[in-house]
């Protein structure tokens, strides 16, 4: 399994709607957080080793209505 984190910037006034849309559409998503800083949300996703991360983010995450921008972080090792 691969773990990735995706930070998401939403259209103004759409954070809760985007969060709900992600919960409804991404069964691989483990957690979703509202965060401070340059992005509004951060999601943790578990993907099979065979899954193409770029295609997944492009086709499954970025297509959720209200998302303006994403920043993907790949995790190499979980220590706990």
C-alpha positions in Angstrom: 0.0 0.0 0.0 1.1 3.6 -0.7 0.1 6.5 1.5 -0.3 9.9 0.0 -1.4 13.2 1.5 -3.2 15.8 -0.7 -3.5 19.4 0.4 -6.5 21.1 -1.2 -7.3 24.7 -1.9 -11.0 25.3 -2.3 -13.1 28.0 -3.9 -14.1 30.7 -1.4 -17.0 29.5 0.8 -16.8 25.9 -0.5 -14.6 24.1 2.1 -17.4 22.2 3.8 -19.1 21.2 0.5 -15.7 20.0 -0.9 -15.1 18.0 2.3 -18.5 16.3 2.0 -17.9 15.6 -1.7 -14.6 14.0 -0.9 -16.0 11.8 1.8 -18.8 10.7 -0.5 -16.6 9.9 -3.5 -13.2 8.6 -2.2 -13.5 5.2 -0.5 -9.6 5.1 -0.4 -9.5 8.2 1.8 -8.6 7.4 5.4 -8.8 10.9 7.0 -9.7 14.4 6.1 -8.6 17.5 8.0 -9.5 21.2 7.9 -6.1 23.0 8.1 -4.6 26.4 8.4 -2.1 28.0 5.9 -2.1 28.2 2.1 -4.5 25.2 1.8 -7.9 24.5 3.3 -8.1 20.7 3.5 -5.6 17.8 3.8 -6.6 14.2 3.0 -4.8 11.0 3.7 -5.3 8.3 1.1 -4.2 4.6 1.0 -3.6 3.3 -2.6 -2.7 -0.1 -3.9 0.9 -0.3 -5.1 -0.4 -0.8 -8.7 -2.4 2.5 -8.6 -1.1 5.4 -10.6 -0.9 8.3 -8.1 -1.0 11.1 -10.7 -4.0 9.6 -12.5 -5.8 9.0 -9.2 -5.3 12.6 -8.1 -6.1 14.0 -11.5 -9.3 11.9 -12.1 -10.7 11.3 -8.7 -9.6 14.2 -6.4 -9.2 17.3 -8.7 -12.6 16.6 -10.3 -14.6 17.2 -7.1 -16.5 20.4 -7.5 -15.1 23.4 -5.6 -11.4 22.4 -5.7 -9.1 25.1 -7.1 -5.7 23.6 -6.5 -3.9 20.5 -5.0 -0.5 19.7 -3.7 0.4 16.0 -3.4 2.9 14.6 -0.9 4.1 11.0 -1.1 4.9 9.2 2.2 7.9 6.8 2.1 7.6 5.2 5.5 5.2 5.3 8.5 7.1 5.1 11.8 4.0 4.6 13.9 
